[in-house]
Amino acid sequence: MPGSYNRKDHFYNKAKSQGFRSRAYFKLEELSAKYKLFRTGFKVLDLGAWPGGWLQFAGKAVGPKGLVLGLDLVEIEAFAESHIKTLRGDACDPHVQQQAVALAGAKFDVVLSDMSPKLSGVREADSAAAVALAEAALSACRFCLKEDGALVIKLFKGVGTEEFVRGARSSFKKLAREELEASRKTSNEYYLVGRGFRISNV
Ligand SMILES: C[S@@+](CC[C@H](N)C(=O)[O-])C[C@H]1O[C@@H](n2cnc3c(N)ncnc32)[C@H](O)[C@@H]1O
């Protein structure tokens, strides 16, 4: 789990100076450059989207013919771009997942999850909470992700993570893990990128 860190590091300052809502913008930029996640017109669901750096990046990547829907427990400030929409709710709740699909009018081409649990400071509990969110994101794919679509999930090195990754492998044709330049140096987060979703194997 993330420990103490210098909040106002290089990427924080860069995001602020370029008008992005969070430094996370650069993480998705890095992943997208490597894995070519987005195409014009794609529909993208972003779980744990507040304050909205990923929404800004994905919104630009899919353009106004696409749709980006950001879901979070907390209210996300609305965007001027009408193809970037927000929804308040719990991404673990199947009703909320179905509501997201109804809003988009179809399943999504890409599901993103940058969800992080509220930290308790108890290592095992925090690891379990992080894995539970990753499991919820994977299971949301059953309702929300198109066959052959792509999924990005944030994970933290810790108890249960390796098991989760092994379990997720059969749901995708390709599964890669990526530690990012734009992650904080003190963080033990990494990202799992699944492509070629196999709905029957979730
Ligand atoms: C690191 S932030 C996401 C940053 C975001 N990707 C960006 O680009 O600005 C993690 C978010 O996950 C959200 N979150 C945690 N559990 C959630 C859940 N069960 N459902 C929806 N959002 C959740 C938190 O409220 C928090 O806003």
Ligand as a Chemical Component Dictionary entry (heavy atoms), coordinates in Angstrom:
data_LIG
# 
_chem_comp.id                   LIG 
_chem_comp.type                 NON-POLYMER 
_chem_comp.pdbx_formal_charge   0 
_chem_comp.three_letter_code    LIG 
# 
loop_
_chem_comp_atom.comp_id 
_chem_comp_atom.atom_id 
_chem_comp_atom.alt_atom_id 
_chem_comp_atom.type_symbol 
_chem_comp_atom.charge 
_chem_comp_atom.model_Cartn_x 
_chem_comp_atom.model_Cartn_y 
_chem_comp_atom.model_Cartn_z 
_chem_comp_atom.pdbx_ordinal 
LIG C1  C1  C 0  -6.582  7.013  -6.708  1  
LIG S1  S1  S 1  -8.239  7.578  -6.796  2  
LIG C2  C2  C 0  -8.543  7.550  -8.527  3  
LIG C3  C3  C 0  -7.819  8.616  -9.323  4  
LIG C4  C4  C 0  -8.353  8.737  -10.728 5  
LIG N1  N1  N 0  -7.986  7.572  -11.541 6  
LIG C5  C5  C 0  -7.902  9.966  -11.457 7  
LIG O1  O1  O 0  -7.477  9.831  -12.599 8  
LIG O2  O2  O -1 -8.002  11.066 -10.936 9  
LIG C6  C6  C 0  -9.123  6.174  -6.202  10 
LIG C7  C7  C 0  -10.622 6.358  -6.126  11 
LIG O3  O3  O 0  -11.238 5.085  -5.928  12 
LIG C8  C8  C 0  -12.497 5.357  -5.350  13 
LIG N2  N2  N 0  -13.130 4.122  -4.863  14 
LIG C9  C9  C 0  -12.712 3.281  -3.882  15 
LIG N3  N3  N 0  -13.594 2.281  -3.692  16 
LIG C10 C10 C 0  -14.594 2.473  -4.596  17 
LIG C11 C11 C 0  -15.797 1.767  -4.889  18 
LIG N4  N4  N 0  -16.143 0.667  -4.217  19 
LIG N5  N5  N 0  -16.601 2.241  -5.863  20 
LIG C12 C12 C 0  -16.268 3.376  -6.537  21 
LIG N6  N6  N 0  -15.129 4.080  -6.309  22 
LIG C13 C13 C 0  -14.313 3.650  -5.347  23 
LIG C14 C14 C 0  -12.161 6.354  -4.251  24 
LIG O4  O4  O 0  -13.322 7.065  -3.850  25 
LIG C15 C15 C 0  -11.110 7.236  -4.965  26 
LIG O5  O5  O 0  -11.701 8.412  -5.464  27 
# 
loop_
_chem_comp_bond.comp_id 
_chem_comp_bond.atom_id_1 
_chem_comp_bond.atom_id_2 
_chem_comp_bond.value_order 
_chem_comp_bond.pdbx_ordinal 
LIG C1  S1  SING 1  
LIG S1  C2  SING 2  
LIG S1  C6  SING 3  
LIG C2  C3  SING 4  
LIG C3  C4  SING 5  
LIG C4  N1  SING 6  
LIG C4  C5  SING 7  
LIG C5  O1  DOUB 8  
LIG C5  O2  SING 9  
LIG C6  C7  SING 10 
LIG C7  O3  SING 11 
LIG C7  C15 SING 12 
LIG O3  C8  SING 13 
LIG C8  N2  SING 14 
LIG C8  C14 SING 15 
LIG N2  C9  SING 16 
LIG N2  C13 SING 17 
LIG C9  N3  DOUB 18 
LIG N3  C10 SING 19 
LIG C10 C11 SING 20 
LIG C10 C13 DOUB 21 
LIG C11 N4  SING 22 
LIG C11 N5  DOUB 23 
LIG N5  C12 SING 24 
LIG C12 N6  DOUB 25 
LIG N6  C13 SING 26 
LIG C14 O4  SING 27 
LIG C14 C15 SING 28 
LIG C15 O5  SING 29 
# 
